[in-house]
Amino acid sequence: MSDWVNWLEQLGGVDRLMTLARSAFILLVGFIVARLVRSVVGRLLQKHASNHHLTLWRRGAYYLVLGLFIISALRELGFNLGVLVGAAGIVSVAVGFASQTSASNLISGLFLLAEKPFQIGDVIKVGDTTGEVLTIDLLSVKLRTYDNLYVRIPNESLIKSQVTTLTRFPIRRIDLPIGIAYKEDISRVRDILNEVADKNRLCLEEPKPVFIFKGYGESSLDIQFSVWVKRENLLELRNSIYEEIKVAFDAAGVEIPFPHRTIYTGSETEPFPFKVVDDVEPPTGDKQD
């Protein structure tokens, strides 16, 4: 019995053990309550907030509740919270000087939160990177590219650069550059392209397809044919309509030219002279004197 008493006295006595047990119990309850609050907040705001804001509210509620329980546990252990607040202030100032980039990213994250240029699940293009938005955090945005790469972009870079949200609107336009031979009738080609668009089930009737004659190229008449499509059918239409145009042009005898080069010598109106030689005598060897 005396051994147990001595062991308890070395640990600080029974009161000390009870204090540690209560603090540990407070922390355990804090983790449980914080998870429950996060779940409740998510259910309450699921129909009224976007995925972006829902994630932020869930995290904020979790860390707020957990922080309150941690403060309670520290008070139970006898910590002077006034001293902790002062120490936290000094540490925060030091960290602020040492992490100016993080502070800039944090402020940029607040601007993104207020402006909402994109949401979780959108596909965006930043510079040469295109991917689906996985998370929008206070310091960075995480993307998953089409080849399944994980990309982290600091919020400061998003504020300073051009960001294109590819899935912002429900429909998209596909611009198809097409070249036809100079001998072709442009009006006839326009009718063929409109017929191809009418037969394609993915092309929208409204807005109507757009036919633009862009000018005279080096070897072709340059045309832009633009069609509208729902954003979820973009890739399917892009892959199918080129093939359909080629089949329609072949059936109608419309030539899709390749680059031509013409060589002139002397006057522009005279053809380049050449001579076809059928028989060529083989060499007879070195001439002897």
C-alpha positions as CSV (number, residue, x, y, z in Angstrom):
1,M,0.0,0.0,0.0
2,S,2.8,2.3,0.8
3,D,4.3,1.7,-2.6
4,W,1.1,2.9,-4.3
5,V,1.1,6.0,-2.1
6,N,4.7,6.8,-2.9
7,W,4.0,6.4,-6.6
8,L,1.0,8.7,-6.5
9,E,3.0,11.3,-4.5
10,Q,5.7,11.2,-7.2
11,L,3.1,11.8,-9.9
12,G,1.7,14.8,-8.0
13,G,-0.9,13.1,-5.8
14,V,-4.4,11.9,-6.4
15,D,-5.7,15.4,-7.1
16,R,-3.2,15.8,-9.9
17,L,-4.3,12.6,-11.5
18,M,-7.9,13.5,-11.3
19,T,-7.1,16.9,-12.9
20,L,-5.3,15.1,-15.8
21,A,-8.2,12.7,-16.1
22,R,-10.7,15.5,-16.3
23,S,-8.7,17.4,-18.9
24,A,-8.3,14.3,-21.0
25,F,-12.1,13.6,-20.7
26,I,-12.8,17.2,-21.8
27,L,-10.6,16.8,-24.8
28,L,-12.3,13.5,-25.8
29,V,-15.7,15.1,-25.4
30,G,-14.5,18.1,-27.4
31,F,-13.5,15.9,-30.4
32,I,-16.8,14.1,-30.3
33,V,-18.9,17.3,-30.0
34,A,-16.9,19.0,-32.7
35,R,-17.5,16.2,-35.2
36,L,-21.2,16.2,-34.3
37,V,-21.4,20.0,-34.8
38,R,-19.6,19.7,-38.1
39,S,-22.1,17.1,-39.3
40,V,-25.1,19.2,-38.1
41,V,-23.8,22.3,-39.8
42,G,-23.3,20.4,-43.0
43,R,-26.9,19.0,-43.0
44,L,-28.4,22.4,-42.2
45,L,-26.5,24.3,-44.9
46,Q,-26.5,21.6,-47.6
47,K,-29.4,23.0,-49.5
48,H,-28.6,26.7,-49.0
49,A,-24.8,26.9,-49.6
50,S,-22.4,25.9,-52.4
51,N,-19.9,23.1,-51.9
52,H,-17.2,25.8,-51.4
53,H,-19.0,27.6,-48.6
54,L,-20.3,24.4,-47.1
55,T,-16.8,23.1,-46.7
56,L,-15.6,26.3,-45.1
57,W,-18.6,26.4,-42.6
58,R,-18.0,22.8,-41.6
59,R,-14.3,23.3,-41.0
60,G,-14.9,26.6,-39.1
61,A,-17.5,25.1,-36.8
62,Y,-15.3,22.1,-36.1
63,Y,-12.2,24.1,-35.2
64,L,-14.2,26.6,-33.2
65,V,-15.9,24.0,-31.0
66,L,-12.7,22.1,-30.6
67,G,-10.8,25.2,-29.7
68,L,-13.3,26.0,-26.9
69,F,-12.8,22.6,-25.4
70,I,-9.1,22.8,-25.6
71,I,-9.2,26.1,-23.7
72,S,-11.4,24.5,-21.1
73,A,-8.9,21.6,-20.8
74,L,-6.0,24.0,-20.3
75,R,-7.9,25.9,-17.6
76,E,-8.6,22.6,-15.9
77,L,-4.8,22.0,-15.8
78,G,-4.3,25.4,-14.2
79,F,-2.8,27.3,-17.2
80,N,-3.0,31.1,-17.0
81,L,-4.9,32.0,-20.2
82,G,-3.7,35.6,-20.0
83,V,-0.2,34.5,-20.3
84,L,-1.1,32.2,-23.2
85,V,-2.8,35.0,-25.0
86,G,0.2,37.3,-24.7
87,A,2.5,34.5,-25.8
88,A,0.2,33.8,-28.8
89,G,0.3,37.5,-29.7
90,I,4.1,37.5,-29.7
91,V,4.2,34.3,-31.7
92,S,1.7,35.5,-34.2
93,V,3.7,38.7,-34.9
94,A,6.9,36.6,-35.4
95,V,5.1,34.2,-37.7
96,G,3.5,37.1,-39.6
97,F,6.9,38.6,-40.5
98,A,8.3,35.2,-41.4
99,S,5.3,34.2,-43.6
100,Q,4.3,37.2,-45.6
101,T,3.6,34.9,-48.6
102,S,1.1,32.9,-46.5
103,A,-0.5,36.1,-45.4
104,S,-0.9,37.3,-49.0
105,N,-2.4,33.9,-49.9
106,L,-4.7,34.2,-47.0
107,I,-6.0,37.6,-48.0
108,S,-6.3,36.4,-51.6
109,G,-8.3,33.4,-50.4
110,L,-10.8,35.8,-48.7
111,F,-11.1,37.7,-52.0
112,L,-11.8,34.4,-53.8
113,L,-14.4,33.5,-51.1
114,A,-16.2,36.8,-51.6
115,E,-16.0,37.0,-55.4
116,K,-16.8,33.3,-56.1
117,P,-15.3,33.1,-59.6
118,F,-15.6,29.3,-59.4
119,Q,-16.8,26.6,-57.1
120,I,-15.8,23.1,-56.1
121,G,-16.5,20.8,-59.1
122,D,-15.9,23.5,-61.7
123,V,-13.3,23.0,-64.4
124,I,-10.9,26.0,-64.6
125,K,-7.9,27.0,-66.7
126,V,-5.0,28.9,-65.0
127,G,-2.1,29.5,-67.4
128,D,-1.3,26.2,-69.0
129,T,-3.1,24.1,-66.3
130,T,-6.6,22.9,-66.8
131,G,-8.4,20.8,-64.2
132,E,-11.4,20.2,-61.9
133,V,-11.5,22.1,-58.6
134,L,-11.2,19.7,-55.7
135,T,-10.9,22.1,-52.8
136,I,-10.8,25.9,-52.2
137,D,-8.8,26.6,-49.1
138,L,-7.7,29.9,-47.5
139,L,-4.1,29.4,-48.8
140,S,-4.5,27.5,-52.1
141,V,-6.8,25.8,-54.6
142,K,-6.3,22.1,-55.4
143,L,-7.0,20.9,-58.9
144,R,-7.2,17.5,-60.6
145,T,-6.1,17.6,-64.2
146,Y,-7.5,15.5,-67.1
147,D,-4.5,13.2,-66.9
148,N,-5.2,12.7,-63.1
149,L,-2.5,14.9,-61.7
150,Y,-2.9,16.7,-58.4
151,V,-2.0,20.4,-58.7
152,R,-1.9,23.0,-55.9
153,I,-2.1,26.6,-57.0
154,P,-1.5,29.4,-54.4
155,N,-4.4,31.8,-54.0
156,E,-2.1,34.8,-54.7
157,S,-1.4,33.3,-58.2
158,L,-5.1,33.0,-58.9
159,I,-5.7,36.7,-58.0
160,K,-2.8,37.9,-60.2
161,S,-3.4,35.8,-63.3
162,Q,-6.3,35.2,-65.7
163,V,-8.6,32.4,-64.6
164,T,-11.1,30.8,-67.1
165,T,-14.0,28.9,-65.7
166,L,-14.9,26.4,-68.4
167,T,-18.1,25.1,-66.7
168,R,-19.6,28.4,-65.6
169,F,-22.4,28.4,-68.2
170,P,-24.5,25.4,-69.3
171,I,-23.7,25.7,-73.0
172,R,-20.4,26.2,-75.0
173,R,-19.5,27.1,-78.5
174,I,-17.1,25.1,-80.7
175,D,-15.2,27.0,-83.4
176,L,-14.3,24.7,-86.4
177,P,-11.6,26.1,-88.8
178,I,-12.2,24.7,-92.2
179,G,-10.4,25.2,-95.6
180,I,-12.0,24.6,-99.0
181,A,-10.5,24.9,-102.5
182,Y,-10.7,28.1,-104.4
183,K,-12.9,26.5,-107.0
184,E,-15.7,25.7,-104.5
185,D,-19.0,27.6,-104.2
186,I,-19.1,29.2,-100.8
187,S,-22.9,29.3,-100.6
188,R,-23.0,25.5,-101.4
189,V,-20.5,24.8,-98.7
190,R,-22.5,26.8,-96.2
191,D,-25.6,24.7,-97.0
192,I,-23.6,21.5,-96.5
193,L,-22.3,22.6,-93.1
194,N,-25.7,23.7,-91.9
195,E,-27.1,20.3,-93.0
196,V,-24.4,18.5,-91.0
197,A,-25.2,20.5,-87.9
198,D,-29.0,19.9,-88.3
199,K,-28.4,16.1,-88.5
200,N,-26.1,16.0,-85.5
201,R,-28.2,15.4,-82.4
202,L,-25.7,17.1,-80.1
203,C,-25.7,20.5,-81.9
204,L,-28.2,23.0,-80.4
205,E,-30.8,24.6,-82.6
206,E,-30.6,27.8,-80.5
207,P,-28.3,29.6,-80.7
208,K,-28.0,28.8,-84.4
209,P,-24.7,27.7,-86.0
210,V,-22.5,30.6,-87.2
211,F,-20.8,30.6,-90.7
212,I,-17.9,33.1,-91.0
213,F,-15.8,33.5,-94.2
214,K,-12.5,34.6,-92.8
215,G,-10.6,35.4,-96.0
216,Y,-8.2,34.0,-98.6
217,G,-5.5,31.7,-97.4
218,E,-2.4,30.6,-99.2
219,S,-4.0,27.5,-100.5
220,S,-7.7,27.6,-99.5
221,L,-10.7,29.7,-98.7
222,D,-10.7,30.0,-94.9
223,I,-14.0,29.4,-93.1
224,Q,-15.0,29.2,-89.5
225,F,-18.1,27.2,-88.7
226,S,-19.3,27.5,-85.1
227,V,-21.9,25.3,-83.3
228,W,-23.3,25.4,-79.8
229,V,-23.5,22.4,-77.5
230,K,-24.3,21.5,-73.9
231,R,-21.0,21.6,-71.9
232,E,-21.3,17.9,-70.9
233,N,-21.4,16.9,-74.6
234,L,-18.5,19.2,-75.7
235,L,-15.8,16.5,-76.3
236,E,-18.2,14.1,-77.9
237,L,-19.4,16.7,-80.4
238,R,-15.9,17.9,-81.1
239,N,-14.8,14.3,-82.0
240,S,-17.8,13.5,-84.2
241,I,-18.5,16.6,-86.2
242,Y,-15.2,16.8,-87.9
243,E,-15.7,13.3,-89.2
244,E,-19.2,14.1,-90.4
245,I,-18.0,17.2,-92.2
246,K,-15.4,15.1,-94.0
247,V,-17.9,12.5,-95.1
248,A,-20.3,15.2,-96.3
249,F,-17.6,17.0,-98.3
250,D,-16.5,13.8,-99.9
251,A,-20.1,12.9,-100.9
252,A,-20.7,16.4,-102.4
253,G,-17.3,16.5,-104.1
254,V,-16.0,19.4,-102.1
255,E,-12.2,19.6,-102.0
256,I,-10.3,20.1,-98.8
257,P,-7.0,21.4,-100.2
258,F,-3.5,21.0,-99.1
259,P,-0.8,23.7,-99.5
260,H,0.2,24.3,-103.2
261,R,3.3,25.9,-104.5
262,T,3.7,27.4,-108.0
263,I,7.2,28.3,-109.3
264,Y,7.4,31.2,-111.9
265,T,10.4,32.3,-113.9
266,G,10.6,35.4,-115.9
267,S,7.2,36.8,-116.7
268,E,4.3,35.7,-114.5
269,T,2.2,34.7,-117.5
270,E,4.7,32.3,-119.0
271,P,5.0,28.8,-117.7
272,F,8.3,27.4,-116.3
273,P,10.0,25.6,-119.3
274,F,11.1,22.0,-118.8
275,K,12.1,19.1,-121.0
276,V,11.3,15.4,-120.5
277,V,14.1,13.1,-121.6
278,D,13.1,9.5,-122.2
279,D,16.5,7.9,-123.1
280,V,19.7,8.8,-121.4
281,E,23.0,7.3,-122.7
282,P,25.0,5.7,-119.9
283,P,28.4,7.1,-119.2
284,T,31.2,5.5,-121.4
285,G,33.9,6.0,-118.9
286,D,36.9,8.4,-118.9
287,K,37.8,9.9,-122.2
288,Q,41.2,8.8,-123.5
289,D,43.4,11.0,-125.7
